Amino acid sequence: MQCIRCKGKGLCGLARCPITSRFRAQADVKPSASYQGSAPSVFVGSFGYPDIQGGPLMINDSDHPPDWLGRNLGIEDIVGIRARTIRGKSPLQRFTGNLQEIALSSRPLDVDVAFEKPVTFAITFDGTVAPVGFSGAVRNLDVIGSALVGRVVDRITSDVDIRATDACVELSKGGSDVYEITKLMTAGLLGKRRHFVPTRWAITAVDDTLSTALKKEIARFPTLDECRVFSGEIFGNRIVCILAPGDWRYEMIEIWGRRTLWAGDTEVIVEDREAMKKQGYSPISGAYYSARLAVCEYLKGIRHSARVIVLRHISSDYWAPLGTWVIREAARKAMESPPAFCESLDDAVAVASARIGFDYWQQHSTLIPEMRTQRTLFSF
């Protein structure tokens, strides 16, 4: 199985990709050259940057992951929603005002769309963005109704002198969630030099921006007095998090089990780490920043700093790539669960190993040896 390299491109040699086939089976949309209905969001592609295309994301359902989880939808249900979703494509300058109105609105707007030809099933996977089943070139786009814009959103998006990073932080403080902020960034509504941003880039940029700002606050807090271990799981993504006394350090170890979505006959293990500043883009991709945001939100809430080890184990239950929102929400679920309090780092590592189901992840950690060495030095 070559899914870790293939990601739906057919490199496995099978006549039909098993992942794509399961999405197609959920799609009950008959290819049409028009659409009348809800457009809860916008989508901007990254191919050919800076000459990119985008358009409305059309589905008579929600495009908000917390809503899916709140409705107790399973992975099959969400696949059904995404398989029926239509992504409009056109040069962005053609429908700038319409797309920004859709992004600004706190409630989904209805649209009347005419495509150049009937939409086609053209799903692609990258692990960061939630997949979309259908796509079509937009010939005409009309937005029906007016956007309902929140006061804070209106103030921040109207301010052309505020930097995009500061705008993200202010929106978060004002009650906008990460999904709304990402939508606004995608639509080019934030910052001094405004332009559309590919959706997959905006997702990671918002996670990174918000968690970086939280790290600066966390650095001023006192350290934890004991180790804590948290765990939670969504759709076969198990997150186990160790918090240990100390100033901010963050390490993530991601383990794809055998015969899982992006792995073959052997496990795939990727790790990355940071101190106060992150050097370069993480090899774990968007999941690194999504999990980091969830942990930072918890530490800000308890007003303490800590050293952090996040383990992510992916089982075969996660058969469809739904985007990094799964990791963000799984990590939030873990951090909201009652922690196990441990007297020592070794106890915490043992608890984490029991919860993840194995202990050989430890050989991929550099933070554990570092903390053990520092503890030994401090004891003199």
Secondary structure, 3 states (H helix, E strand, C coil): CCHHHHCCCCCCCCCCCHHHHHHHHHCCCCCCCEEEEEECEEEECCCCCCCCEEEEEECCCCCCHHHHHHCCCCHHHHHHHHHHCEEEEEEHHHCHHHHHHHHHCCCCEEEEEEECCCCEECCCCCCCCCCCCEEEEEEEEEEECCCCCCHHHHHHHHCCCCCHHHHHHHHHHCCCCHHHHHHHHHCCCCCCCCCCCCHHHHHHHHHHHHHHHHHHHHCCCCECCCEEEEEEEECCEEEEEEEECCCCEEEEEEEECCCCCCCCCCCEEEEEEECCCCCCCCCCCHHHHHHHHHHHHHHHHHCCECEEEEEEEECCCCCCCCCCHHHHHHHHHHHHCCCEEECCHHHHHHHHHHHHCCCHHHHHCCHHHHHHHHHHHHCC
